[in-house]
Amino acid sequence: MTERRSASLSSRKQPSQARSADLVAAILDAAVQVLAKEGAQRFTTARVAEKAGVSVGSLYQYFPNKASILFRLQSDEWRQTAGMLSAILEDRARPPLERLRRLVHAFVASECEEAEVRGALDDAAPLYRDAPEAREARASADRSIEAFMREMLPKASDATRTLAGDLITTTLTAVGKEFSGTPRSADEIATYADAMADMFCAYLEGVAGA
């Protein structure tokens, strides 16, 4: 069962030439537009192919079904988020709490910029969230959080650092999703991110001083 699911989420083949890469990029761009407009329930390979201006057969050369397209969009988003998170948290030229503030601002802004697509991907998550690929895609972000907590809380126990990391990531994800559900101005985003960062920093300072 797991093997069949894993295979169905993988692209049929990787583009080896510029023309093929352009085709895949066009399909993914069309998929984002269809997903934002139609939502996960009305998302189909036929709609994506029509929007991309290609045949369904051409689409199937790279993506065997709609789940594989949705997973590619989601895994690309995970990689982008993990890359952003790692770049900010691993910037040792800045103090840890400054890095955390920058991360909160970047994450909340990103959630608001891509709220429609993120919401639709969340609706589609049952198609792929338990697949091995999904766990692997999330692992790098977890490692960055763990490393940051070891640096921020060097005297704390492993259990305390794990709790701190889980609390911050879970809260940031859940609240970011809720906040981005309504269109926000740049000032609203900055004010909200500041308040959330204040809360996280106060919490970690309290744990560090305990």
Helices and strands as residue ranges (DSSP letters): H 2-9, H 18-38, H 45-52, H 56-60, H 66-89, H 96-113, H 115-124, G 125-127, H 132-152, H 158-179, H 186-209
